[in-house]
Amino acid sequence: MTPPMSNHPVNQLQPDPPLYPNFTFAASPGVQKQRAERVWLVGSQRWVMSGQTKLMGIVNLTPDSFSDGGQFDSVSAAVEYALKLAEEGADILDIGGESTRPGATPVALDDELSRVVPVVRELVRQTRTPVSIDTSKAEVARQCLEAGAAIVNDISGLTFDADMPRICRESACGVIVMHIQGTPQTMQVAPHYNDVIVDLCQHFTRRLSELEAAGIARERIVVDPGIGFGKTAEHNLQLLSHIENFHALGRPVLIGHSRKRFLKKVLGRDIEERDAGTLGVSLALAAQGTDVLRVHDVRATRDALLAWNTVLAASR
């Protein structure tokens, strides 16, 4: 017998409410116990990062980014997409106007400014979600900070532009300091380390001291080992499995692994088929207490972390 039809249209049915609607993405108790409190000063905000994973949503305003270049043909389209990421659970919106994929051609200053500043300005007007500017150009950072951005995310660790430390010092912005070996044009030409974990930890120790001497308080800095930026797949896997070594620096840790090339070696899949692999790595990183995950698919990452944490919570 055919069951009776429901009187409720399908598009009116509402999903069950989440079991833990206000759940935070916390590391395992063992990891939390090993970690001291990490505070990140972002403008007037004081973020306690220890044991909780925040999501940074990627908004690339470039025609040639490795994963999603050429996606937006107008300011309004880019803003709409970024607001969608915020609605899906992004804690930070990272806006970039220059591709840094291996071999990418540098972008002229005026072109980068025309791509990012209008989007940053409009996002700050429409959302309370903090906006990050992904740039290594001091003038781009300056204009975006004036437009309301709260974070500077620099792949060069504030080294490509000599004026970048001053721009960050004179602002109250949060600063993400990434490691790169070489430049986007040269970084994947035979990258080499004596010991990638030791070498990067020594690099960050020096860089934190240098930036502190330049007037940027450590509490304003997050470190990013730079997955795929002058590293082989083996280097990347070593970094991804040793987050505790970077926690020992005393600063929050950001990882940007989403859809990257090392996943092809792990999975044997092309870029359009790497979202599941990205989620797997995200869970492994959250289990190690990684503070910020920079991802393309915010909704899927948030759902995966929420489900994972809910199972863990039920077992305690």
C-alpha positions, 0 to 999 in steps of 0.5 A, spaced: 500 500 500 502 506 498 503 511 504 499 517 505 502 523 502 504 529 508 500 535 508 506 539 509 510 541 503 517 539 503 520 546 502 516 547 509 519 542 513 525 544 518 531 540 520 531 537 527 535 543 531 542 541 533 544 537 539 549 542 541 547 548 538 553 552 542 558 547 541 565 549 540 570 545 536 575 543 542 581 539 542 581 532 546 582 533 553 589 530 553 591 536 548 588 541 552 591 539 558 598 540 555 596 547 552 597 554 556 592 559 554 593 562 548 590 569 547 590 573 540 589 580 540 585 582 534 583 590 534 579 591 540 578 584 541 581 579 546 580 572 543 582 566 547 584 560 542 586 555 547 583 548 545 578 551 540 578 551 533 576 557 529 574 557 521 577 562 516 573 562 510 577 563 503 575 569 499 579 569 493 578 575 488 583 573 483 582 570 476 588 565 477 588 562 484 589 554 484 582 552 486 577 558 485 580 563 481 575 567 477 569 566 481 567 573 482 566 578 476 563 584 481 564 586 488 557 584 490 558 577 488 564 577 492 560 580 498 555 575 497 559 569 497 563 572 503 557 573 507 554 566 505 561 563 508 559 568 515 552 565 515 555 558 514 560 559 520 566 562 518 569 566 524 574 570 520 573 572 512 580 572 509 580 576 502 585 576 497 587 579 491 593 576 488 594 568 487 600 565 491 600 558 487 606 556 485 609 560 479 603 565 479 605 572 476 605 578 481 599 582 481 600 590 480 599 594 486 593 598 483 590 591 480 590 588 487 587 594 491 581 595 486 580 588 487 580 588 495 578 594 498 571 595 495 570 588 498 573 589 504 569 596 505 562 593 504 563 587 508 565 591 514 559 595 513 554 588 512 557 583 517 560 583 524 565 577 522 572 580 522 575 581 515 582 579 514 586 581 508 591 576 505 597 580 502 604 581 502 604 589 500 604 594 505 599 599 501 594 594 500 594 592 508 594 600 509 588 601 505 584 595 507 585 596 515 583 603 513 577 600 510 575 596 517 579 590 516 582 587 523 587 582 520 593 582 516 595 575 513 602 575 510 604 569 506 611 572 507 611 573 514 612 581 513 618 580 509 617 581 502 615 589 503 620 592 508 614 597 510 609 592 512 612 591 519 610 599 520 603 598 517 602 593 522 605 596 528 601 602 527 595 598 527 591 594 532 590 589 527 591 581 528 597 579 524 598 572 521 605 570 520 607 565 515 613 561 513 615 561 505 621 558 502 623 563 496 617 566 493 611 563 489 615 563 483 621 559 486 618 556 492 617 549 489 623 548 486 627 543 490 625 545 497 630 543 502 630 543 510 635 539 514 629 538 519 623 541 517 620 541 524 626 544 527 628 549 522 621 552 522 620 552 529 627 556 529 625 560 524 619 562 528 622 563 534 627 568 530 621 572 527 617 573 533 623 576 536 624 580 530 617 583 530 617 584 537 623 588 537 619 592 531 613 594 536 608 588 534 606 585 540 607 577 540 599 577 543 597 580 536 601 574 532 599 567 529 604 563 526 602 559 520 607 553 517 605 555 510 603 548 507 605 548 500 609 554 500 616 551 499 615 544 501 614 537 498 608 533 500 613 529 505 614 536 508 607 538 509 605 531 512 610 532 517 608 539 519 601 537 519 602 531 524 607 536 529 602 541 531 604 541 538 611 543 536 608 550 534 604 550 540 611 550 544 612 557 541 607 560 545 602 563 539 596 560 536 597 556 530 593 557 523 593 551 518 591 553 510 591 546 507 584 546 503 585 542 497 592 543 496 597 539 492 599 534 497 592 531 497 593 529 490 599 525 493 595 522 499 589 521 495 591 521 487 585 525 486 585 532 482 583 539 485 576 538 484 575 532 488 579 534 494 574 536 499 573 530 503 581 529 504 581 536 506 575 534 511 579 528 514 586 533 515 581 538 518 579 533 523 586 531 524 588 538 525 582 539 530 584 533 534 591 536 535 588 543 538 590 547 531 587 554 533 585 556 526 583 552 519 583 556 513 578 553 508 574 553 502 568 549 504 566 552 511 559 549 512 562 542 511 568 543 515 563 546 521 559 540 520 564 535 520 567 538 526 561 539 530 559 531 529 566 529 531 565 533 537 558 531 539 561 524 539 567 525 543 562 529 548 557 523 548 563 519 551 565 523 556 
